[in-house]
Every structure is written in C-alpha cells, then in structure tokens.
C-alpha cells in the first residue's frame, strides 16, 4: 500500500542535547523518540512548541523550581535554534510534504 504524501516521514539531524529537548516536548499520544523520523506536520508542531516554550522561558514564565534563571536566555536560544532548523527544512511550496 502506497503512503499518502502527508504520511511521508523526514529525518532531521540534531545533537543529543537538542534531541533531549525535542523529546521533552512529547505528550500522549504524540510521543517522540530520539532520532525518530516525523511527518512534515509533526515537525512543524515541534517547531511551534519549541518557539512557544522559548517565549515562555524568555519572559520568565517557565519556572523549573530550581531558582537558577541564569541560563534561561541560552535555553531559549537553543529552543529557537531547534525551531529554525526545522523551519529551514520545510518552506512554503517546497513540495516537501
């Protein structure tokens, strides 16, 4: 049986640390494993979640409860980098369904 275009999975290379962050965005039933290939729609959802989390962190609205806010800007930057990598792969009209 042939897959529909929206079911095609894509792999994107990330560092182990980036994968850890991506996996932390998982929720039931959208469970992400390190190195997993995802569909375009799933990758775009990950990019949006990463951007949303980065905004919350930068605005100091994401409290990990450890009283260590010194690394928050770097953490937000790392999330934006993940989103940028995904969004660079999937451009409007690229035929990369």
N, C-alpha and C positions, 0 to 999 in steps of 0.2 A: 504494500500500500504506500502510495506516494504522500509525502508530508506537504501540508499546505504552507505557503510562504511565511505566514506568521508563526509557524511552528519551528522554523529553522533556528538552530542554536548556534551561538557565536562564542568563541573563547577570546578573552582579553587577558593580557599578561599584567599581573600586579605583583608587588613584593609580598612576602609573607605577612608583614605588618599591615599592609593595605588589605590583604585578604581577611585578616583578623577583624578589621573594622567593617568590611563588607559583610562578613558572616554575622557580626553583631547587629546588623540591621534586619536580620531574619525574624520572621514571626510565623506562627502557624496559620495557614498551611504553606507559606512561602519560606521554606527552609533552604538556605544557601550553604553549600559546602565549598571549602577551599578548592580553587581550580576548576570549579564547575562551569560548564558552558550554559549560557542562558539565552532566551529569545530576546529579540530587539526590545519588545515591550517590557520584559523583566529587567533588562539592563537599564532602560530609561527610568523605570521605577526606582532602581537602586540609585541612579544619579540624583533623582529628585529627593529621595530620602537622605542622601549624603549632604545635599545642599541645605535641606531643611534643618538637619542636625547641626551643620556648621553655623547657620544663622542663630540657632538657639544657644550654641556654645559661645559665639562671639558676643551675644547680648547678655551673657552670664545667666541664662535661663535654663541651663542644663547642669544640675548640681550632682556631682558624683559622691558628695558627702565626705570628701577627704580634705577639705579646706585648702587644697592646693590648686589655685587658679592660675599659677604662673605659666603653665603650658597650654592654656586654653587657646590662645591665638595660633600657636603652632598646630594644635589639634584641629582647629577649624580649617587651617590652610591645608592640612593633609586630606581632610574630607573634600574640600574644593578641588584638590588635585585628582582625587578619585573620580569625581563628577566630570571634571574637564577631560580626563582620559576617555571616559565612556561617551561623552558628547562629541568628542573629536572623531570617534569611530562611526557614529550614527548622525549623519547630516540629513536635513530635509531633502527629499527627492533623490537620495543616493542609490536607491534600488536595493539597499542592504536590509531586506526585510527579515 
